[in-house]
Amino acid sequence: MTEGAVRVLIVEDDPGIAGSLERGLTRAGYTATVVGTAADALAADPYDAVLLDLGLPDGDGVELCATLRERSDAAILVITARGEEPDRVAALDAGADDYIVKPFGFAELMARIRAVLRRSRAAGGDRITHGALAIDTRTRRVTLHGEDLALTPTEFDILECLAADPGRVLSRQEILERVWNTRWYGATRVLDVHIAALRRKLGDPSAILTVYARGFRLGDPR
């Protein structure tokens, strides 16, 4: 990801500070959007990083941080005048990646942003996304539109196999060998049973497409 592609959401109700941050980030090559309320932050377009002030006119900043963390894997940097340890602990426990006390230097802020983005990109190697579907291969957690799906271990392995290369058609034999980790010589009906269960849990029969005489590929879960 290039800096120009990084979208930063600035949640700050002080116009002077918000404008200064927006100008500085824009000069640095980022795409910056400013909102002044918690409601506008929750309604904002997708972003890669958030600069979050805790003192907002319509809600508690720590609660907003927790909500943003539930909805997104974006890097969250709290920027606030609150420098006491309980405030730091509350924000970090709510999901913030970093905590910066005002006043701060812009060069330091940029370094902090780059650091949390590097960490989030490194962690991204454990995550597969396909439209509204997200698969965390480390924790074996699957979400669709942000809602957890309860999958069996075998269902997870099949879905991960398909999602690793969603445009590719995988043969029955290839899926069976990858998921069961052995050369499969038995009936392939067992795979159809698991595929049918996955389609039900994904809520859409076209989420996994059958390609006649070839195998299966991942569709676009709605």
Beta strands, then each sheet from edge to edge (+ up, - down):
strand 1: 7-11
strand 2: 31-35
strand 3: 49-52
strand 4: 55-56
strand 5: 59-60
strand 6: 75-80
strand 7: 98-101
strand 8: 127-130
strand 9: 133-136
strand 10: 141-144
strand 11: 147-149
strand 12: 208-211
strand 13: 215-218
sheet 1: 2+ 1+ 3+ 6+ 7+
sheet 2: 4+ 5-
sheet 3: 8+ 9- 10+ 11-
sheet 4: 12+ 13-
end
